[in-house]
Amino acid sequence: MILRGDDLAVMFCSLAERFNSVKWRLSRLLSRELERRARDPGSDLQILNFSRMIIAAARENLKAFPPSRCFTLDYADTKAVVKLPETEQNGILRGDMFTVEAQQVVAVKLLPRVGEGVEIDGLKLQIYNRCRVGSHPRIMRLLGAGKTRTLDRRIAFVMPYAENGNILQYLLHESANRLGLMIQTLEGLQFLHDDAGFAHGNLKCENILISASGDAMLSDYRWTEGYPEADLPFRDQMMGFKNIRNLAPELLFGGGKRSPASDVYAFGVVLYQVYRSERPWADMSTMDVIHVKQTSALPGRPASENMDEGIWQTCTRCWDPDPAARPRVSQLIEELKGKKKA
């Protein structure tokens, strides 16, 4: 499926940033006009000098606010947007994003359609502002959030395109370092927990993307928190069950909330999958997995040349049914770094 560029309209930045972008562009336009008039012998020199003073003051005021990447991704900005294979829950589009300075390849992730009773512009801005975190090399930067024109009532996230795909795809490369990527994943979680102040909430291999340099970056952090799932079609709600293996028991049965401890549980599943090349309870149905989790039973110890006893023990500690008994992310980092030195 191919969508023309004008089929996708993604608004970047908050309204304040958008206003700042307009001011910056206006300053540039005024400067060009002054330069043009300065070359005109009939121009009033006094007016020109006064105008230059105004522009200088405006630019001084804007120094703290660099040019914003605030625009609408439409036909004028985009060559084409090509549909990529579906992820588990949401579609991803690959597009070329153009600015005045450069071209950037981006990935556009589409969330499920929201119901008619939801004010989509407010929801878009709310999600975008909630997901803006400080810069960190292990976190995929969110460029913007917006809505589409032809795909009715769907919110889109725009982020840099990860050339190497997710961690499962990258592990097909012989040079992939499983242990190093797992340490980097933990470093991303540590930043979210300690600096950003929230849990990831949706950690799985598909949400660990690999940069062009071969480093792990977390995506989909908190992106759908508070999303109006009640307005989604039943089919879209059921899609969430595909992630059931990564959910901590307290989220399934105890009415618990996303927490660093539930992220640690999910990391144990990711660690298992990275070393085993398949998810826990891979041969069981979703309903059987739910029943097994009620009994706190662990997956069978896999016979894999990649997974030694130490990695297996780390997985089982992450899966402790008591959230308070699970290791902290900082402890896991030190533990895996110790294995790296060994």
C-alpha positions as CSV (number, residue, x, y, z in Angstrom):
1,M,0.0,0.0,0.0
2,I,1.4,3.4,-1.0
3,L,0.1,6.7,0.3
4,R,0.8,10.0,-1.5
5,G,2.6,12.5,0.7
6,D,-0.5,14.7,1.0
7,D,-2.4,11.8,2.6
8,L,-0.4,12.3,5.8
9,A,-0.5,15.4,7.8
10,V,1.7,15.3,10.9
11,M,2.0,18.4,13.2
12,F,5.2,18.8,15.0
13,C,5.8,20.5,18.3
14,S,3.5,22.2,20.7
15,L,1.5,25.4,19.9
16,A,4.1,27.5,21.7
17,E,6.9,26.0,19.5
18,R,4.8,26.5,16.5
19,F,4.4,30.2,17.3
20,N,8.1,30.5,17.8
21,S,8.8,28.9,14.4
22,V,6.5,31.5,12.8
23,K,8.4,34.3,14.6
24,W,11.8,32.9,13.4
25,R,10.6,32.7,9.8
26,L,9.2,36.2,9.9
27,S,12.5,37.5,11.2
28,R,14.2,35.9,8.2
29,L,11.7,37.3,5.7
30,L,12.1,40.8,7.2
31,S,15.9,40.6,6.9
32,R,15.7,39.6,3.3
33,E,13.3,42.5,2.6
34,L,15.6,44.9,4.3
35,E,18.5,43.7,2.2
36,R,16.5,44.2,-0.9
37,R,15.5,47.7,0.0
38,A,19.0,48.6,1.1
39,R,20.1,48.0,-2.5
40,D,17.4,50.5,-3.7
41,P,18.8,54.0,-3.9
42,G,15.3,55.5,-3.3
43,S,15.0,53.8,0.2
44,D,14.8,56.1,3.2
45,L,18.0,55.5,5.1
46,Q,16.5,56.5,8.5
47,I,13.6,53.9,8.1
48,L,16.1,51.2,7.1
49,N,18.3,51.9,10.2
50,F,15.3,51.8,12.5
51,S,14.1,48.5,11.0
52,R,17.5,47.0,11.4
53,M,17.4,47.9,15.1
54,I,14.0,46.1,15.4
55,I,15.3,43.0,13.7
56,A,18.5,42.9,15.9
57,A,16.4,43.1,19.0
58,A,14.0,40.4,17.8
59,R,16.9,38.1,17.0
60,E,18.5,38.7,20.4
61,N,15.2,37.7,22.0
62,L,15.1,34.5,19.9
63,K,18.6,33.3,20.7
64,A,17.3,31.0,23.4
65,F,14.8,29.5,21.0
66,P,16.4,27.9,18.0
67,P,14.4,27.3,14.8
68,S,11.7,24.8,15.6
69,R,11.0,21.7,13.5
70,C,7.4,22.7,13.5
71,F,5.5,22.0,10.3
72,T,3.0,19.9,8.6
73,L,4.1,16.8,6.7
74,D,2.2,17.1,3.5
75,Y,2.7,16.8,-0.2
76,A,5.0,19.8,-0.3
77,D,7.3,18.3,2.3
78,T,7.2,14.6,1.4
79,K,8.0,12.6,-1.7
80,A,6.1,9.4,-0.6
81,V,5.1,7.4,2.4
82,V,5.4,3.7,1.9
83,K,3.6,1.2,4.1
84,L,6.0,-1.2,5.8
85,P,5.0,-4.7,7.2
86,E,2.5,-4.4,10.0
87,T,3.8,-4.6,13.6
88,E,1.8,-6.5,16.2
89,Q,-0.6,-3.7,16.9
90,N,0.0,-0.7,14.7
91,G,1.0,0.1,11.2
92,I,4.4,1.8,10.4
93,L,5.0,4.0,7.4
94,R,8.4,5.0,6.1
95,G,8.7,8.5,4.8
96,D,11.1,11.2,3.7
97,M,10.9,14.3,5.9
98,F,12.2,17.5,4.3
99,T,13.2,20.7,6.1
100,V,14.9,23.8,4.8
101,E,18.3,22.4,5.8
102,A,18.1,18.7,5.1
103,Q,16.2,15.6,4.3
104,Q,15.6,12.9,7.0
105,V,14.2,9.4,6.7
106,V,11.5,8.9,9.3
107,A,9.2,6.2,10.5
108,V,5.6,7.1,11.1
109,K,3.7,4.9,13.5
110,L,-0.1,4.9,13.3
111,L,-2.1,4.2,16.4
112,P,-5.6,2.6,16.2
113,R,-8.6,4.8,15.2
114,V,-10.2,6.7,18.1
115,G,-13.9,7.0,18.5
116,E,-16.0,10.0,17.4
117,G,-16.4,11.2,21.0
118,V,-12.7,11.9,21.5
119,E,-11.2,15.3,20.7
120,I,-8.3,14.1,18.6
121,D,-6.3,17.3,18.5
122,G,-6.2,17.6,22.3
123,L,-5.4,13.9,22.6
124,K,-2.6,14.3,20.1
125,L,-1.0,17.2,22.0
126,Q,-1.5,15.5,25.3
127,I,0.3,12.3,24.2
128,Y,3.1,14.2,22.5
129,N,3.8,16.4,25.5
130,R,3.7,13.4,27.9
131,C,6.2,11.4,25.8
132,R,8.8,14.2,25.4
133,V,11.7,13.2,27.5
134,G,15.3,14.4,27.8
135,S,17.9,13.3,25.2
136,H,19.6,10.0,25.9
137,P,21.5,7.7,23.5
138,R,19.4,4.7,24.5
139,I,16.0,6.4,23.9
140,M,14.4,6.8,20.5
141,R,13.6,10.5,20.1
142,L,10.0,11.3,19.3
143,L,10.0,14.0,16.6
144,G,6.3,14.7,16.7
145,A,2.7,13.6,16.9
146,G,-0.1,14.4,14.6
147,K,-3.2,13.1,12.8
148,T,-3.7,11.7,9.3
149,R,-6.0,13.1,6.6
150,T,-7.2,10.1,4.8
151,L,-6.9,7.4,7.6
152,D,-9.7,8.8,9.6
153,R,-9.2,9.7,13.3
154,R,-5.8,8.0,13.7
155,I,-2.9,9.6,15.6
156,A,0.6,9.2,14.1
157,F,3.9,9.3,15.9
158,V,7.0,10.4,13.9
159,M,10.5,9.3,14.8
160,P,13.8,8.8,13.2
161,Y,13.9,5.7,11.0
162,A,15.9,2.8,12.6
163,E,17.9,1.4,9.7
164,N,18.6,-1.9,11.4
165,G,15.1,-2.6,12.5
166,N,14.3,-4.1,15.9
167,I,16.6,-6.3,18.0
168,L,15.2,-9.6,16.7
169,Q,15.9,-8.5,13.2
170,Y,19.3,-7.3,14.1
171,L,20.2,-10.5,15.8
172,L,20.3,-12.2,12.4
173,H,23.7,-10.3,11.9
174,E,26.6,-12.4,13.0
175,S,28.2,-9.3,14.5
176,A,25.3,-8.7,16.9
177,N,26.4,-8.6,20.6
178,R,23.5,-10.0,22.6
179,L,24.9,-9.1,26.0
180,G,26.0,-5.6,25.0
181,L,22.5,-4.9,23.5
182,M,20.8,-6.1,26.8
183,I,23.0,-3.8,28.8
184,Q,22.1,-0.9,26.6
185,T,18.4,-1.8,26.9
186,L,18.8,-1.6,30.7
187,E,20.5,1.8,30.4
188,G,17.5,3.1,28.6
189,L,15.2,1.7,31.3
190,Q,17.3,3.3,34.0
191,F,17.0,6.7,32.3
192,L,13.3,6.4,32.1
193,H,12.9,5.3,35.7
194,D,15.5,7.6,37.4
195,D,15.5,10.7,35.1
196,A,12.3,10.8,33.2
197,G,10.4,9.5,36.2
198,F,8.1,6.9,34.7
199,A,8.0,3.2,33.6
200,H,8.2,2.1,30.0
201,G,5.1,0.0,30.3
202,N,5.4,-1.7,26.9
203,L,8.8,-3.3,26.8
204,K,9.2,-6.1,24.2
205,C,11.8,-7.0,21.6
206,E,9.7,-5.2,18.9
207,N,10.1,-1.9,20.8
208,I,13.9,-2.2,21.1
209,L,15.2,-0.6,17.9
210,I,18.7,-0.6,16.6
211,S,20.5,2.5,15.3
212,A,22.7,2.7,12.2
213,S,25.7,2.3,14.6
214,G,24.3,-0.9,16.0
215,D,23.1,0.5,19.4
216,A,19.9,-0.3,21.2
217,M,17.2,2.4,21.6
218,L,13.9,2.1,23.4
219,S,10.7,3.2,21.6
220,D,7.0,3.2,22.4
221,Y,7.6,4.3,26.0
222,R,4.4,5.6,27.5
223,W,3.1,6.4,24.0
224,T,-0.3,4.8,24.5
225,E,-0.7,5.4,28.2
226,G,-4.2,6.8,28.7
227,Y,-5.2,6.0,25.2
228,P,-9.0,5.7,24.9
229,E,-9.1,2.0,24.4
230,A,-12.8,1.9,25.2
231,D,-13.4,3.6,21.8
232,L,-11.4,1.1,19.9
233,P,-13.0,-1.8,17.9
234,F,-13.0,-5.1,19.8
235,R,-10.5,-6.5,17.4
236,D,-8.0,-3.7,18.2
237,Q,-8.5,-4.3,22.0
238,M,-7.8,-8.1,21.5
239,M,-4.5,-7.3,19.8
240,G,-3.1,-6.3,23.1
241,F,-3.2,-10.0,24.2
242,K,-0.3,-10.7,21.9
243,N,1.9,-9.0,24.5
244,I,0.6,-11.1,27.3
245,R,3.9,-12.9,27.9
246,N,5.6,-9.7,28.7
247,L,3.0,-8.5,31.2
248,A,3.8,-8.9,34.9
249,P,1.2,-10.9,36.9
250,E,0.2,-7.9,39.0
251,L,-0.8,-6.1,35.8
252,L,-2.9,-9.1,34.7
253,F,-4.6,-10.1,37.9
254,G,-3.8,-7.7,40.7
255,G,-5.0,-4.4,39.2
256,G,-1.5,-3.1,39.5
257,K,-0.1,-0.1,37.6
258,R,2.9,0.0,35.3
259,S,6.0,0.4,37.4
260,P,9.8,-0.1,37.3
261,A,9.2,-3.6,38.7
262,S,6.8,-4.5,35.9
263,D,9.4,-3.3,33.4
264,V,12.0,-5.6,35.1
265,Y,9.6,-8.5,34.6
266,A,9.2,-7.6,30.9
267,F,13.0,-7.3,30.6
268,G,13.3,-10.9,31.8
269,V,11.1,-12.0,28.9
270,V,13.1,-9.9,26.5
271,L,16.4,-11.4,27.8
272,Y,15.0,-14.9,27.4
273,Q,13.8,-14.2,23.9
274,V,17.1,-12.6,22.8
275,Y,19.1,-15.6,24.0
276,R,16.6,-18.3,23.1
277,S,15.3,-16.7,19.8
278,E,11.7,-17.4,20.9
279,R,9.3,-16.1,23.6
280,P,8.6,-18.0,26.8
281,W,5.8,-20.6,26.5
282,A,6.1,-20.3,22.7
283,D,4.2,-23.5,22.1
284,M,1.2,-22.5,24.3
285,S,-1.9,-20.6,23.5
286,T,-2.6,-17.1,24.9
287,M,-5.3,-18.5,27.3
288,D,-2.9,-21.3,28.5
289,V,-0.2,-18.7,29.2
290,I,-2.7,-16.7,31.3
291,H,-3.5,-19.8,33.3
292,V,0.2,-20.6,33.8
293,K,0.9,-17.1,35.0
294,Q,-1.9,-17.5,37.6
295,T,0.1,-20.3,39.1
296,S,3.4,-18.4,39.0
297,A,5.0,-21.3,37.1
298,L,8.1,-20.5,35.1
299,P,8.8,-21.5,31.5
300,G,10.9,-24.6,31.0
301,R,14.7,-24.2,31.1
302,P,15.7,-24.0,27.5
303,A,18.5,-26.0,26.0
304,S,20.3,-23.3,24.1
305,E,24.0,-22.8,23.4
306,N,23.5,-19.1,23.7
307,M,21.8,-19.2,27.2
308,D,24.1,-20.2,30.0
309,E,23.0,-20.8,33.6
310,G,23.8,-17.3,34.6
311,I,21.5,-15.7,32.0
312,W,18.7,-18.2,33.0
313,Q,19.0,-17.3,36.7
314,T,18.8,-13.6,35.8
315,C,15.6,-14.3,33.9
316,T,14.0,-16.2,36.8
317,R,14.9,-13.4,39.3
318,C,13.1,-10.9,37.0
319,W,10.0,-13.1,37.0
320,D,9.6,-13.2,40.7
321,P,5.8,-13.0,41.4
322,D,6.6,-10.5,44.2
323,P,7.4,-7.2,42.5
324,A,9.4,-6.0,45.5
325,A,11.6,-9.1,45.2
326,R,12.7,-8.4,41.7
327,P,16.1,-6.9,41.1
328,R,16.5,-3.2,40.3
329,V,17.6,-2.1,36.9
330,S,20.9,-0.7,38.4
331,Q,21.6,-4.2,39.9
332,L,20.9,-5.9,36.5
333,I,23.3,-3.5,34.8
334,E,26.1,-4.4,37.2
335,E,25.3,-8.1,36.9
336,L,25.4,-8.2,33.1
337,K,28.5,-6.0,33.0
338,G,30.1,-8.5,35.3
339,K,29.3,-11.3,32.8
340,K,30.8,-9.1,30.0
341,K,34.1,-8.9,31.9
342,A,34.2,-12.6,32.7
